[in-house]
């Protein structure tokens, strides 16, 4: 399999997984907080180095008062997330 085919397949699988799990923003807006958080967590599992996605998940976890989960999610962010960690600890 060529590199281009592998990249294409990875993209297709990622978007298929995202469609299957639902759009977290829509789930959140509909009041389905647990489903939205689970969808963001699944997306983060696929893209663990995506800092913006990680910060979004941390913010939503704090909004849902899941403080320990927010602290775990924020841990890889380093000093840039000190404010988020401080809020979760407060």
PADRENMI-136613 format. One line per 10 residues: for each residue x negated, y, z negated of N, C-alpha, C. Coordinates in nm, 3 decimals, decimal comma. Example, Ala and Ser with C-alpha at 12.3 -4.5 7.8 and 13.67 -1.06 7.14 Angstrom:
! PADRENMI-136613
-1,319/-0,569/-0,780/-1,230/-0,450/-0,780/-1,320/-0,330/-0,780 ~ -1,285/-0,225/-0,708/-1,367/-0,106/-0,714/-1,290/0,003/-0,787
//
This chain:
! PADRENMI-136613
-0,086/-0,117/0,000/0,000/0,000/0,000/-0,091/0,124/0,000 ~ -0,058/0,221/0,083/-0,140/0,342/0,092/-0,112/0,432/-0,027 ~ -0,203/0,524/-0,049/-0,188/0,620/-0,159/-0,061/0,703/-0,140 ~ -0,035/0,745/-0,016/0,085/0,824/0,012/0,212/0,746/-0,021 ~ 0,212/0,617/0,009/0,329/0,534/-0,021/0,348/0,521/-0,172 ~ 0,239/0,507/-0,245/0,247/0,496/-0,390/0,300/0,625/-0,451 ~ 0,252/0,740/-0,404/0,299/0,869/-0,454/0,447/0,886/-0,423 ~ 0,486/0,851/-0,300/0,626/0,863/-0,260/0,714/0,775/-0,349 ~ 0,672/0,652/-0,372/0,749/0,560/-0,454/0,760/0,611/-0,598 ~ 0,652/0,665/-0,651/0,655/0,719/-0,787/0,754/0,835/-0,796
0,757/0,921/-0,695/0,851/1,033/-0,694/0,995/0,984/-0,687 ~ 1,020/0,887/-0,602/1,155/0,832/-0,588/1,201/0,771/-0,721 ~ 1,114/0,694/-0,783/1,150/0,631/-0,910/1,174/0,734/-1,019 ~ 1,094/0,839/-1,021/1,110/0,942/-1,123/1,244/1,012/-1,106 ~ 1,278/1,050/-0,983/1,405/1,118/-0,960/1,523/1,025/-0,982 ~ 1,508/0,899/-0,949/1,615/0,802/-0,974/1,638/0,788/-1,123 ~ 1,531/0,782/-1,200/1,543/0,771/-1,345/1,609/0,895/-1,403 ~ 1,572/1,011/-1,350/1,630/1,136/-1,399/1,779/1,141/-1,368 ~ 1,819/1,100/-1,246/1,960/1,098/-1,210/2,038/1,000/-1,297 ~ 1,977/0,885/-1,326/2,045/0,782/-1,405/2,068/0,828/-1,548
1,977/0,905/-1,601/1,990/0,946/-1,741/2,072/1,074/-1,756 ~ 2,096/1,146/-1,650/2,173/1,269/-1,658/2,083/1,389/-1,678 ~ 2,138/1,503/-1,649/2,064/1,628/-1,665/2,073/1,672/-1,811 ~ 1,960/1,683/-1,879/1,966/1,717/-2,021/2,031/1,853/-2,048 ~ 2,009/1,949/-1,961/2,071/2,081/-1,981/2,224/2,070/-1,977 ~ 2,275/1,993/-1,882/2,420/1,975/-1,873/2,474/1,898/-1,992 ~ 2,401/1,795/-2,033/2,444/1,718/-2,151/2,446/1,807/-2,274 ~ 2,343/1,889/-2,291/2,333/1,979/-2,406/2,451/2,077/-2,405 ~ 2,477/2,136/-2,287/2,585/2,233/-2,275/2,721/2,170/-2,303 ~ 2,733/2,041/-2,274/2,859/1,969/-2,298/2,871/1,922/-2,443
2,772/1,953/-2,524/2,777/1,914/-2,665/2,724/1,775/-2,692 ~ 2,671/1,709/-2,592/2,616/1,575/-2,609/2,468/1,585/-2,644 ~ 2,443/1,631/-2,766/2,306/1,662/-2,809/2,215/1,539/-2,813 ~ 2,263/1,430/-2,868/2,179/1,310/-2,878/2,141/1,258/-2,740 ~ 2,239/1,257/-2,649/2,211/1,211/-2,512/2,113/1,305/-2,442 ~ 2,128/1,435/-2,465/2,038/1,532/-2,405/1,896/1,515/-2,458 ~ 1,884/1,499/-2,589/1,751/1,479/-2,648/1,687/1,351/-2,595 ~ 1,767/1,247/-2,583/1,715/1,121/-2,529/1,669/1,138/-2,385 ~ 1,743/1,216/-2,306/1,705/1,240/-2,167/1,574/1,319/-2,160 ~ 1,559/1,421/-2,245/1,433/1,497/-2,248/1,318/1,407/-2,292
1,343/1,321/-2,389/1,238/1,229/-2,435/1,195/1,134/-2,323 ~ 1,292/1,087/-2,246/1,258/1,000/-2,133/1,177/1,075/-2,028 ~ 1,214/1,198/-2,001/1,137/1,278/-1,905/0,995/1,300/-1,955 ~ 0,982/1,326/-2,085/0,849/1,349/-2,142/0,765/1,222/-2,137 ~ 0,828/1,107/-2,152/0,755/0,980/-2,141/0,697/0,964/-2,001 ~ 0,767/1,017/-1,901/0,717/1,010/-1,764/0,611/1,115/-1,735 ~ 0,618/1,228/-1,808/0,524/1,338/-1,785/0,469/1,389/-1,919 ~ 0,390/1,307/-1,989/0,346/1,344/-2,123/0,256/1,469/-2,128 ~ 0,196/1,507/-2,018/0,108/1,625/-2,020/0,182/1,752/-1,981 ~ 0,313/1,746/-1,961/0,393/1,862/-1,923/0,422/1,945/-2,049
0,341/2,048/-2,071/0,353/2,130/-2,191/0,485/2,204/-2,200 ~ 0,534/2,255/-2,088/0,662/2,327/-2,090/0,777/2,235/-2,130 ~ 0,777/2,115/-2,076/0,881/2,017/-2,112/0,869/1,981/-2,260 ~ 0,748/1,962/-2,307/0,726/1,927/-2,448/0,775/2,040/-2,539 ~ 0,744/2,165/-2,504/0,790/2,279/-2,585/0,943/2,289/-2,584 ~ 1,004/2,263/-2,468/1,151/2,264/-2,459/1,211/2,159/-2,551 ~ 1,155/2,039/-2,548/1,206/1,932/-2,634/1,189/1,968/-2,781 ~ 1,074/2,024/-2,817/1,052/2,063/-2,956/1,157/2,166/-2,999 ~ 1,181/2,266/-2,915/1,281/2,369/-2,948/1,420/2,309/-2,965 ~ 1,456/2,218/-2,877/1,589/2,156/-2,887/1,598/2,064/-3,009
1,490/1,995/-3,039/1,490/1,909/-3,159/1,509/1,995/-3,284 ~ 1,445/2,111/-3,287/1,462/2,199/-3,403/1,605/2,253/-3,410 ~ 1,661/2,287/-3,294/1,799/2,336/-3,292/1,894/2,230/-3,345 ~ 1,863/2,103/-3,319/1,945/1,992/-3,369/1,903/1,950/-3,510 ~ 1,812/2,024/-3,570/1,762/1,999/-3,706/1,694/1,864/-3,719 ~ 1,624/1,825/-3,616/1,543/1,702/-3,619/1,398/1,744/-3,639 ~ 1,369/1,790/-3,759/1,241/1,854/-3,791/1,122/1,760/-3,773 ~ 1,132/1,639/-3,825/1,020/1,545/-3,814/0,993/1,508/-3,670 ~ 1,097/1,488/-3,592/1,080/1,457/-3,450/1,013/1,574/-3,378 ~ 1,052/1,695/-3,414/0,993/1,814/-3,352/0,844/1,823/-3,385
0,807/1,793/-3,508/0,666/1,796/-3,547/0,586/1,690/-3,471 ~ 0,642/1,571/-3,455/0,573/1,466/-3,379/0,557/1,506/-3,233 ~ 0,663/1,562/-3,176/0,659/1,601/-3,035/0,560/1,715/-3,013 ~ 0,550/1,806/-3,108/0,462/1,923/-3,094/0,314/1,890/-3,119 ~ 0,286/1,780/-3,184/0,148/1,749/-3,224/0,047/1,758/-3,109 ~ 0,074/1,704/-2,990/-0,026/1,711/-2,884/-0,048/1,849/-2,824 ~ 0,035/1,946/-2,859/0,024/2,078/-2,799/-0,094/2,159/-2,851 ~ -0,142/2,126/-2,969/-0,255/2,199/-3,023/-0,213/2,335/-3,078 ~ -0,310/2,428/-3,088/-0,284/2,557/-3,150/-0,174/2,639/-3,083 ~ -0,149/2,617/-2,954/-0,046/2,694/-2,886/0,093/2,673/-2,946
0,110/2,565/-3,020/0,241/2,535/-3,079/0,245/2,561/-3,229 ~ 0,149/2,635/-3,280/0,147/2,663/-3,424/0,276/2,730/-3,470 ~ 0,329/2,822/-3,390/0,454/2,889/-3,426/0,570/2,792/-3,433 ~ 0,576/2,700/-3,337/0,684/2,599/-3,339/0,670/2,509/-3,462 ~ 0,547/2,467/-3,488/0,525/2,379/-3,606/0,562/2,454/-3,735 ~ 0,524/2,580/-3,742/0,557/2,659/-3,861/0,708/2,669/-3,881 ~ 0,780/2,689/-3,772/0,927/2,695/-3,781/0,985/2,562/-3,827 ~ 0,931/2,452/-3,776/0,981/2,320/-3,813/0,951/2,289/-3,959 ~ 0,839/2,337/-4,008/0,802/2,313/-4,148/0,880/2,402/-4,244 ~ 0,923/2,516/-4,199/0,994/2,612/-4,284/1,131/2,561/-4,312
//
